[in-house]
Amino acid sequence: MTSFDSFFASAMGNPLQPYEYQRRLAVEPWPEVLIAPTGLGKTAAIVLGWLWRRRIAREDTPLRLVLCLPMRTLVEQTRDAVRGWLDRLGASEDVSLPHPEDGVVVLMGGGEREKEPPPWMRHPERPAILIGTQDMLLSRALMRGYGMSRFRWPVDFALLHNDAQWVFDEVQAMGAGLATSAQLQGLREALGTARPARSLWLSATLDPAWLVTVDHRDTSRILRVPDDVPQDAADPRVRRLLVEAHKHVRPATSRPGGAGGKDIDAYAAALAGEVLEAHRPGRTTIVILNTVARAQKVHRALTKRMGPEGADRLLLIHSRFRPAERKAQLERLTGPEATADRIVVATQAIEAGVDVTSALLFTELAPWPSLVQRFGRVNRYGECGDGAEIRWIDLPVSKEVDPKGELAVPYAAEGLAEAHTRLADLVDAAPANLPPPERTPGDRTPPVRHVLRRKDLLDLFDTDPDLTGFDIDVSPFIRDTKDTDFQVLWRDFATGKPDDQPLPRPEELCSVPIRRGEELLKARQGWRLNPQAKGTESIWVRLDGKPWPGLVVMLDAALGGYDPVIGLAPEITDRKVPIHEPPSAPQAGAPDPDTESHDDDRDTRQDRPVPLTDHLVHVAETAEALCAALEQTHPLSPADRAAVVTAARWHDVGKAHPKFQERMTEPVRPDGALLAKASRYDRRKGRPYFRHELASALAFLQQHGGADANVNGADLVAYLIAAHHGKVRLSLRALPQESAPAGVLRFARGIHEGDGLPAVDLGDGGRSDPVSLSLGLMELGDSETQGLSWAARTARLLEDHKPFRLAWLESLVRIADWRASADEQDKARQRKTREDDHGQE
C-alpha cells in the first residue's frame, strides 16, 4: 500500500514531506485538542489525515468530516483547497474517497431549497467533507438550520451527529458557539449516538480549559505542536517559521481620539498617511481594523490619496460582501495573479486561515488570541530576511473617551486592556516568543451567558412551531447576541413586483449583522420568504418588525445599501445596487415550485405514474439495502433494522385515502387502482393540509397493537412512518389555519375522524386492511381504547432512544424514500429516451 508520505505528496502536488504531527494524525487516533502555530498546515493535516484514516482504520473513522469555520471568507478557500487535493489524488475514480464535487459540500443558507436532496444526504454510506460557518453548521446541529427548509432539519441533525468527525477551526473566534460545540460533544457521549461522532478543536491560541462545560469535562487528549513532537521541534522548516521569522513590534502613531463620526474620519485619514509612509515598495502591507465601517473609511482615505493609478495595489477584505465580489477579492489576495506590492485593508476576516503574508502589519488593538492570529499574517514563511514590522494601534476605550464602548466593538474593553499590557513589553512577535494561552497569566474566556443543556436539546427535537408560529431561537447558542447575522439580497423591483420575485440564490446573498439591521432597513422596506406559501399565495411577504438570525431579506436595488468595491454600505442611498440577474420569475400569483409548505408533496409528481404497491415494495427494498450498506461498520440492532424496513413498507399507505388520490389527475386511473406517483399532481384538489403519512401511521397503529403498541415496537414504526417528510413528528394537532365541516369531532393535518382508508397491497404477501381512521391519539392523557396519547408515545420514544439515535432511524426511512423515488424518476426518463429514439428510427 502507498505510504502516507507518498499520499501526502500526491495531494499537495509537490515532493515536500509532511511534518511529523501530520503523520501522527494519519496513523494514530486523533486528540480532541490540537494547538499548532499558524503556517504549519493544519487544514492539510486534518483533511489528508482523515482521508488516510478512512483507508487504514475505517471502523474507527467517521464517514463525514465536518469542517466548522468561524468566518465565511474561509469557507470557499477551504473548499477549493480540498477539491484540489482530491483531484490530484484521483478521487473521481476512487470510491473510498469523497468525490471532489458531490462529496465536498459547502453548507450555506438561502439557496438550499432544491427539489431533490443533495448526494451527500441521499448517500450517508459514502464519505463526504462538509464545510460551513458555525452559523450554518451549529444551527443545523441544533435542528434549526438557518436559511433552509424546516422540514429537512431532522435529516441534517441526524447526519451531523452520527458518523461525523467535527473539526472546529480557529476556536478563539467562535464566541458563544465554542461552549455549544463542547456541550454537543458531551451530550453525544452522555446520550449515545447510532454511529461514532467526535470533535476536534484546533487553533494556535487555544486554551483547553475553554472546552470544559457542564457535560464536557475531559480535555486531556491534547497534541501541542511542536512541544509534543520532538521531530518537528528540530525540523529546520519549523525553526525557520517559529524562531527565525522576526517580527519587530512597536506602537503606531495614529489612534482615534473618540468614537464620533468626524473623529473617525480624521483617524482614517491620519492612518492612511502613516501606512503610505511606512509601506515598503515591492512588499505587502496589511492593515487590520476591528469593524467593517472603519475598514471602509480607511480604504476610502487610501483610495483618495493613492488615486486611480493606485487602485490595482489597494484591496479591501471583509465578510460583508456578496459571494461573487468576495471571491474576486480573495482571488486578488491569494490567487496566481496576486501582486506583492500592495496594501490590503481588512477586518478579522483575514486574521485566521487565509494563507497570506506581509512585511508590514498595522493592527488595531484586539484581544490577545486575535492579535496572535494577526501576527501570523506577517513574515509567515520567514521570507523577510531583514525582519518584518508590526505596528499596533491603541484604542482609547476608557469611559471618559468612549462612554458607549463603540471603539471596543466587537470586543470587550477588558480583553483589550489585557492585550495592551502584553504589547507594552513585546519587542518581537516571532511565534517562539509568544507563550501558549494556557501558560499566559490573566487569560480568560468571555463569560458564557447561554449554555445548551440536555433539556434544551430535547425541546429542540420538536420541530413544530408554537401556536403563534414561532420557533425556539437558537442564535444565543451560536454567536454572541450582538454578533448574529441575517442575509440580504437586492432585486430590481422596476422589472418585477416584489411578490413575483423568484427564490434567492446563494451568489446573491450578503450577510448583515443584526446590530446594523436597523440602519439598513430604516428607510428600506424588506421582504422575507414565506415558507408556508400555498396555492396562489406569494412566496415573498413584507417584513414587519426587526430581522432575526438566519432570516433572508430582499430589498429594492434602487434604494442602495451596497457597493461592489466596499461591500455592505447602509449609508449609500443615491446609487442603485448592481444585481446578479436571477432566473426568470414565476408567473404572477404562481407559487415557486421550490417553496415547500405543510401542504406539499413535491416528489409525488413524477415523469410517469407509479402504482402504490410498487412504490412501497421499492422503498422497503431500498431501506433494506441502505441498512446493509451501513452495517459493514456499525450495524443496527435487529429490532431497529426491522423497524426501519417495516416503516418503509408502510410509509405511503395513507396515499390510498380518496382525498389524496383525487389530487393525482393524470393519468386517469381505472376504478380501484391506487397510485403513489402521478404525472400530474394538483394539491388544490382533495383536502387542504392533507398529510398522507399521518394516515399511514394511524392505519399501522390500529392494526398493530393499539393501546399496547410499545410492547411490540409498533410505536417506533408508527413514528418513523409519520416523520418521513418532517411534517408530522412529536406533535399531533391541527394547523392554526385548518378547519373542518360541522360535526367532525376531531381533525388534524387534513385527516378527519372516521375517514375510511381502503385495503392496500404491501407486496410480498403483506396487506393493510380497510380501516376507519381514529384521531383519539390527539387527546391528552390515557384512553382505554387508544392507550397513551401521541405526545406521550413520542416522548417515551425520545426517552428510550435518545435524540441522536431516533433522528438517525427517522432519516434512514426518509432517505430510502428519496432514493427509491429518484430511481423511479430515472427509470421513467430512460424509458422516455428509448421511446423517443425508437420514434426517430
N, C-alpha and C positions, 0 to 999 in steps of 0.2 A: 504494500500500500504506500502511496505517496506520503512523504513526511510532511509535518505541519510547516516546516521551513519552506519547502517547495510550494506547498499550497498557498502560503502567505505571499511568497514572491510572485506567483502567478496572478493572484488577485491584485496586488499592488502594481503589477506591470514593470517591476524593476528587480534587480538581484539583491536588494538590501535584505538582511536577515532581521527577523523580529527581535524585539527586546525580550529578555528572559521573562519578564512579567507577562508579556503577551503569550509566550509559550505556556506559562502556567495556566492561564485562563483557557487554553485549548485542551490541556491534558489532565487538569485537576479539577475537582469540584469547586464551584465558584464561592467566593466570600459573599458577605452581604454588603460590605463597605469597601470601596476602592478609592484610595487617596493617592493621586498622582499629579505631578506638576503639569501645567499646560505645555503643549508641544510634544508630548510623548505618545501620541497616537491612541488615545483612549477609545475613540469610536471604532477604529480598526481593530483594536484588541477585543472589544466586545463583540462586534459583528462577526469577524472571522473566527474568533474563539468559539462562538455559539455554532457557527456553521460546521466547524471541525468536530465539535462535540456531538452534533447531530449524526455524524458518521461513526464515531467511536464509542459513544455512550448514549444511544438513542433513548433507552428506557429512562434514563436519568436527566434527559434534556428536553424541556417543554417544546412543543411544536411551534409555538408562536413567540417571537421575540418582539417585545413592546418597548419602543424607544420613546420615552416621555421627555420632551424638551420644554424649557421654561418660556421660550420665545419663538414666535412664528418665523422669524428670519432664519432660524437654524433648520427648519423642517425641510424645505426644498433642497437646501445644500446637503443635508444628510441623505435624503432620498437619492439625489444624483450620485453621491459618492458610493452608496450601497449598490445601486444598479450598475455602476461602472465595475465594481469588484465582481459582481455576479456575472456580468458579461464576459469579463476576462477569464472567469472560471468555467465558462461554457455552461452556465446554469440552465439555459433554454433547453438543453438536451439531457439534463441530469435531473431526474425526478426526486432525488434525495435533497436537492437544493430548492429554495424558493425561485419561482420564475421571476426574471428581472422586472417584468411589468406587472403581471397579475398577482405575484407573490410579494411585491414590495409596495405597500399601500400607505398613502398619506390620508389620515383621517381628519376631516375638516367639516365645518358646518355650512349650512345654506345650500350646498349643491348635492347633498346625498339624498336625493328623492327619486332615484332611478326606479324604473318599473321592476327590474329584476335585481335581486341581491347580488353583490359583487362576488367574484370567485372565492375570495378568502373566507367568506361566510358560508357559501354553499359547500365548501370542501374543508371542513375542520380537521380532516385527517391528513391534510397536506401542510408542509412547513410554510410559514409566512412571516414577514417582518412588517410590523405596523408602526408607523411613525406619526407623531402628533404632538401638539402642545398639551400642557397639563389641563387646560380648559376643556379641550375636546376629549382627552382620554379619561381624566378623572370624572367628568360629568357622565360619561358612559359607564364607568366603573361604579357609579352611584345610581345607575338606572334612570338617569335624567339627561341623556345625551343632548348637548346643545345643537341646535340647528338641524335636527334630524327628525324623522317620523317617530312619534311617541310609541307607535305600535311595534317598532323594531328594537326598542330599548332592552327588552329581556334577552334578545339574542346577543347583542353586544356585551351585555353584562355577563352572560354565560361564557362567552369565548374569551373575555378578558380576565376571568377569574379561574378558568380551568385550562390546563395545558399552556400556561403563559409564563414567560420569563420577563418580568418588568425590569426596565433599567431607567432610573431617574438620573438624568444628567444635569450637571451644574445646579446642585440642590440648594446652593446658597441663594438662588433667585426664586425659589418656589413659594416662599411665604407660607400662607395657611395650608397650601397643598402638601407641604412636607409632612406635617403631623398626620394628615389624612392618608397619605401614602403608607406611612408606618402603621397606622391603625388598621388599614385594609389588610396588610400582610398579617398583622396579629390576629385579626378576625378570621382570615382564611385558615390560619393554623389552629385556632380555637374551635371553629365550627366545622372544619373539614371541607375538602373540595372533591369533586369526582375524579379529577386528574391533577397532577402536581402543578403548583403555581408558586413562584418565588419572586423575590425582589432583590435588586442590587442598586445601591445608591453610590454615585461617584462624583468627585469634584477634586479640584486642587485645594479647596478651602473648606473641607468638611470635618466637623467635629462629631464623632459617633454619638455623643450624648444628645445631639439634636433628635435622634431617632428613637429615643426612649419615650414611650407613651403608655397609656393605661393597659393596653392589650399587647404591646410590642415591647418586650423587655430586653431580650438578648441581642446585643450588638457586638458580640465578642469575635465574630468571624470577619476580621479586618485584614486587608492587604495594603500596606503602605509602600509606595514606590518613591525612591529606591531603598528606603530604610530596611525593608524586609526582604530585599532582593540583592544580595551582595554582588552578583554578576552585573546587575545594572548600575550599581553604585560605582563600580570600577570601569564601566564601559566609557571609552573616550567620547562617544557621541553624547552620552548623558552628561558627562562632566562639562562638555562644551556648552550645553544648554543651561545647566543649573549653576555652574560655578564661574565659568569664564565669560558668560554673556553679561557684561557690566551694564548697569542702568543707573546713571547718576541722577539723584533726586534733589530738587530744590523748589521752593515756593514760586509761583508765578507772581508777576506784578499786578495784573488785573484781578479785580474782585468786585462783585456787586456791592453797592452801598445800602441797598434796601430792596424790597420786593415790588415797588411801584413800577408802572409801565415805562415812564421816562427813564428811570434809573436803570432798568434792564436794557433799554435801548442804548444807553451810554456805556453800560458794561459790555454789551455785544460789540460795539464799535471799538472800544479800547482793547478787548481781547483779540479782535480781528487784526488790529495793528501789531500787537505783540506776537501773534502767530506768524504773520508775514515776515516780521523782522527776524524771528528765530528759525524759520524754515530753512532746511539745508537743501540747496539745489540738487536735483537728481535723486533725492530721497523722499520717503513718505512721512508726512506729519499727520497724526491723528488727534482730533480734538473731541473729547467726550463730555457732553453736557447731561445733566440728570433728567431733563424734561424735553419733550419734543418741541414745545414752544420756544425754549431758549436755544435749542439746536437750530431751529428755523431762523431765529433772529441773528445768530452768529453767521449762519450760511448767507443770509441776505447781506450782512455787513461785509463779508468777504467777497461776495459777488460784486458789490458796488465798488470795492477797492481794486479788485483784480480785473474788472472789465470783461467785455466779450471774449477777448483773446485768452483769458484765464479759465473759461468755462470748462474746457476739457481737463483741467488739472484740479477741479473742485468737485467734491462728491458729498452727498447727504445721505446718511443711512439711519433709518429708524423703523419702527414697527407699524407706523400708521400710513402705509402705502397700500394700494391695491396690488394684487399678486403680479400683474404684468409690469408695473413700474418698479416694484420691489425686486423682481427677477432681473430687470435691466440694470438696476443699481448694483446688485450683488455681482453680476457678471462684470461690470466695470471695476468692481473692487477686487475680485478673485479670479476672474477669467483670464484666458491667454492673452487678451488684448490690454490687460491692466498695465498702466504706466507706473514707473517707480516714482517719478517726480509729480507729486500730487499732495493735496490737502484733503483729508477725509473728516468731515464733521459728522458726529454720530451720537447716539444715546446708548443706553445699556444694551441695545440690540447687538452691539459689536463686542461686548466685553467677554462673551463666552462662546466657544465653539466655532467662531469664524477664524479661518486659517489665514491670518494677515499679520504682517509685521511692519514696524516703523522705526525710524531713527529718532523721532521726537514725539512725545506724547504730552498733551495738555489734558488734564482731567479735573473736573470739579470734585470737591471733597465728597466722599461716599463712605458707607460702612466698610470696614477693613476687608471682609471677604470679597466685596465687589472691587475694591482697589487692587487686590492681589490678582484678580482676573484681568483687570485692565492692564496691569503691568505685564501680563503675558502677551500683550499685543506689541511689545517693544523689544527690539533685538531678539526676536523669538527664536531665531536659528543661530544666534551668535554671529550674525553676518556683519555687525558693526565692530570692526577690529579696534576702533578708537573709542568704543563705548557709545551707548545711546543716552538720551536725556529725557527725564520725566519732570514736568513742572505741574505741581498741584495747585489748584485754585481754591482758596479759602472761601467758605460761605459763612457770612456773619448771621448765625441762626439764633442769636440771643433774643429775648423777649423785647428788649429795647429797640433793636434794629428791625426785627421781623416778628411783630406781635402775633400775626396769624399763622406763623410757621410755613409761609409759602415757599421760602427759599429751600427748606429742608425736603419738601415733597420730591419724590415719593418715599423718602426715608424718615426715620425718627431722629430728632435732634440729638438724642443720647448716643446713637450709633455714630453720628458724625463727630461728636465731641471726642469719643474714644479714638476714632481714626486720626483726628487732629493731633492727639497726644503722641501717637506712634510715629506719625510722619515727622514730627518735630525732631526726632532722634535718628531718622533713617537717612543714610547717605547713599547707599547703593541697593537697588531693589532686585539684584540678581536672586533667583529662586533660593539659592543656598543660604541667603541672608534673611529669609523670611521664615519665622517659626511656624509650624503647623498650628491650626486653630485650637486643638485641644491642649496645646502647651503654651498658649498665649493668655496671660492673666487678663481678666476683665471681659473675655469673650462671652457673649450670651446670645441666645436666640431671641427674636421678638416674642412677646407673650402670645400664647395661643388662646384666642378668645372663643373659638368654636371647635370642639373636639367631637369627632364622629364616635358614637357609642353603638353598642350592639342594638339597642332599641331603635336608633336612627336608621340603621341598615335594614332592619326588619320592616320599619314603616315605609321605607323607600321601595321595598319589594312590591308593594301595591301600586300599580301604575295608573289607576283610575284617578282623575282629578276629583276634588271635593265637589259638593253640590253647587258651589258658586263657580266652578270651572277652573279653580286654581290648583297648582301643584306645590309640593314642598320645594322650597328654594334651597338648592344645594350650593349656591355660589359662595356662602361663607366658609364652606369646607374646601374650596378650590383655590381661591385667592383672597387676599385681604380685601375687605369690602370696597375700599376706595380704589382698588386696582382692577376691578372686574370690567369686562368688555361686553359691548353688543356690536353688531355688524351693520354696515350701511352700504347701499348701492344707489347709484344715480341712474335715472331713466329720462328720456326726452318725452315729457308729457304733451308736447306740441304735436307729436306724431301718433299718440295713442293715449287714451284716458288712463288714469291710474288703475282703475279696477279692471282694465283689459290687459294689463301687462303680464307677460309670462313669468314663470318662476325664475329666481336668481340663479346665476351660475357662479361657481367658485371664483373665477377670474374677475368678477365684478366687485367682490366684497372687500371693504376696508374696515378694519377693527377700530372701534371708538371706545375710549374709556368712559365708564359710567359718569365719572366726575365732569366730563366735557359734554355729556349728552344734552344738558340744559342749554348750554351755549350754542350747540349745533342746531337744536330743534326750536330755539326761541322764536325765530321768525320763519320757520320752515315746517310745513305740515308733513308729518311722517305717515307712511302706510306700512302695515305689517301683514304678514301672511296669515290667512285664516285656515288653520289645519282642519277645521270642521266643515269646510265648504262642501255643499252637496247640491245635486241638481243643477239649477241655473245660477246658483249663488257665485259671487265673485271670489276669487282666491285672495284678493287683497282687501283689507278693511282699514279705515282710518285708525291711526294710533292716538288713543286718548290717554293722557297722563304720561308718566315718565317711562323710559325704556327699562328693561330688566336684562340681566346677564343672559347671553346666548340668543337674544332676540335678533331677527333680521328686519331692518327698516329700509324702505325705499323712499328716496327723495327726488324732487324735481331738479334736473340738471341745470335748469335756467337760474336757479337760486344760489348756485355756487356752493362753497364749502370744501372744495378740494382742488389741488393743483398738481399736475403730474410731476413737476420738478420738486416741490416741497412737501407733497402729501396732504394729509388732512389739515384743513385750514378753515375753521368755522368763521373766521373774521372776513374771509373773501366772499363778498356778496355781489360784486359787479362783474364777475366773469362766469360764463357757463362752464360746467364741468364736462370735459371731453368724455364721451361714454364709449364703452365697448359694446358694439352692436349686438343686442340679444337676438335669439331666434325669433321667428315670426310669432306674433302674438296670437292667441286663440281668438276665435270669433267672439264678438261681444256677447256676453251672457253665458258663454260656454265654459264649463269648469275645465281647468287644465287637467289632462289625463294623468299627470304625475302627482296630483294632490290627493292624498288618501284620507278618507274620513271613516267614521264609525259605520257608515252605510255602504262601504266599498268592498268589493271582492274582485280586485284587479286581475287576478290570474284566472278568473272564471271564463273570460273571453279569450278564446284560442283560435288558431287558424283552422281548426277542424273540431267537430263535436267529439266528446269523449264520453262513452257510457259510464254511468256512475260505478257500476261493479268493476269495470276495467280499471278505473282510477283507484278505487280502494285497494284492489289487489296490487297494483303497481306501486302505490305508496308503501304498503306493508312490505313488499319485497325490497324496496329501496331502503327502508328503515332497517331491515334485517342485514342488508349488505353494508350499510353505514356502521352499524354496531360491530359487525365482524371486522371491518377495516380498522376501527379504533381499538378493538380489543387485542390487537397484536402487542400492545404495550401495557395498557391498563384496562382490563376487562370490567364491564359492568357486572353487578350481581345478577344471577339468573332471574330474580324477581323484577329488577329494574329493566332488564332487557325485554322480558316478556311484556311489561307494561308499555314500553315504547312501541313495540311491534303491534300489540293489541290496539293501542290508541291510534296508530297509523291506519289500521284496518277499519276502524270505526269513525275516523275523523270527519268525514263528509256525509255521514248517513243523514244528517239533517237537511241536506240538499234535496232529499226526496219530498220535503214539505211542499204542498201545492203552491204556496205563495212564492217559494223560491223558483220552482220550475216555470212559473209564469214569466219570470224575468229572462229566460233563455228563449228568445223569439225566433232564432234561426239555428239549425233547420227546423222545419215543422216536425214535431215528434209524433210517432204513432201512439195510439192510446196505450197507457201503461208503461211506456218507455221512460226511463229516468236518465238524465244527463248530469255529469259533473262539470263539463265544459261545453261551451257552445260557440259558434262562430259569430253570434250576435247576442250580447247580454245587455239588457236595459234595466238598470236599477230603479228607474222611475216607476216600473211596474211592481206588482206584488204588494208588499207591505213595508212601509218605511222602517229603517233601522234594523231590518231583519238580520239576525246573526245565526247562520246555519250551524255553526259549531256549538252554540248553546243547545239547539235542538238535538244535535248528535250526543252531547254529554248527558242530557236528560234521558234520552232513549236508552243509552247504555246503562245508566244507573237504575232505571226502572226494570231492567232485565237482568241486573247482576247484583242483587243483594239488598237493594233498597236501604232500609234503616241500618243494616249490618254490613254496609259496603266496605268499611275499613278492614273487616276481618279477612276478606279475600283480595284486598288490594284494589278493589274497584274504584275507591275514591281517587287514588292516584291516576288510574287510567282516565277517569272522567275529567279530572283537572287537566291532564295532558291533551285531551280532546278539545276541551273548552278553550284552552290557551293557545291553540296552534296558529292563531292570527294575531295574538297580542291584544285582543279587544275584549275578551271575557276572561278574567283571571281570578283574583281573590274576592272581588265584589260582584254581587248579583243584584242589580237594581235597574229600574227603568231610567233612561236618559232624561234630563230635565225637560227637554222639548217633546218627549214622547207622550202619546195619548192612545186611548183605546175606546172602542164603542161602548155605549152604556150597557151595563150588565156583565161586562168582563171582570171577573173577580180579581185576577192578578195578570200582570203583563210586564215583560222586560225584553229589551233588545229585539222587538218585533215578534216575540213569541207570546201567544195568548193562552191562558189557562184552558185546557181541554182540546187544544189543537190536535188533530189527528195526523199521525205520521204513518205512511203505508209500509208494508214489508219491503226489505231491501236485501238483495242477494249480496253477501260479502265475499263470495268466491271461496274456492277450496272447501266447500261444504258448509260455510258459515252463513248465518242469517240473522237479520234483525227483524223481530216480529212486529206486526202492526201495534202501535201504542197510542194512547191518548196522553199527551204531554201534561205533566203537572208541574207547577211552579211553587209548590209548597216549600221548596228549599229557600225561597226568598224570605220566608218568615223568620224572625229571630226566635231563638230557643229551640227546644226539642219538640218533636211531634211523634205520636205513636205510629203513624203510618210512614212519615218521611224520615224519622230519626233526626240527626243533627242538621242544622241549617247549613247552607253552602258556606257562609262565613266561618262557621265553627269547623267544618270539614277542612277547608283550605288552611285555616290557622293550625289545625293539627298536622296537616301535611308539612307545613313550613317548619313546625317544631320538630317533627320526626326526621325530615330530610335535610333541613337547614337550607338557607337561600342559594348557596353556590351549587349544591347538588341538584336541587329542584329546578333551578333555571337551566342547568345542563340537560336534564331529561326533557324539559319543555322544548328546548331548542332542537334536540335531535328529531323530535316529531316534526317540527316546523321545517327543518332543513330537508328532511326526507320528502315532505310535500313539495317544497321548492324544486328539488332535483327531479322528482317524478314529473311535475308539471312542465319543467323546462325540456325534459326528454320527450314528452308528448308533443310539445310545440316543435321541437327539432324534427321529429319524425313526420309531422304534418308538412313542414317546409320541404323536407326531402322528397316526400310523395308528390307535392305540387311541382317541384322542379322536374321530377321524372315525367309527370304528366305533360308539362309544358314542352319538354324535349321531345316526347313522343308525338305531340301535336304538330311540332315543327317538321318532324320527319314525314 
